[in-house]
Amino acid sequence: MKAIIAFVSALVFGIGLIVSGMVNPAKVLGFLDLARPWDPSLALVIGGALAVGSVGLGLAARRPLTLLGDPMRLPGKSGLDAPLIAGSLVFGIGWGLAGICPGPALVLLGTGNSKSVLFVLAMGSGFVLYETLWRLRRPSEAA
């Protein structure tokens, strides 16, 4: 049952990315690049995502269990720190250079788009590099 719900959730998310235009790197870059004619349409997508996510997080915080009966585990940390700022910068730079972020990259990967293949490989390499550096920095906390 959990696998079916995960599949349906991913499918709805992917369709939402396609409908919103988030899988079109040119559209994303039109929003991010203020030097060219600016396309503000993705601001509505971002605003909508923030609104839905905020409501969902607020409702989830009131529940001890998920709808599937698992314990509700929400992020507990709320402050800014160096890893969060560094990660945000790396994410933003990658998004600005490629016009692709992780979710749309996986959707585009299904199309065989060569740019998305390179992006997903780079993203995976970044995950491995981060984990390696984190384990080297804090071996007792990495386990």
Long-range contacts (C-beta under 8 A, 24 or more apart in sequence): 1-68, 2-68, 5-68, 13-103, 14-103, 14-106, 14-107, 17-103, 17-104, 17-107, 18-107, 20-45, 21-45, 22-101, 22-103, 22-104, 23-104, 23-107, 23-108, 24-99, 25-98, 25-99, 25-100, 25-115, 26-99, 27-99, 28-95, 28-99, 28-100, 28-101, 28-104, 29-96, 29-99, 32-95, 32-96, 32-99, 33-96, 90-126, 94-122, 94-123
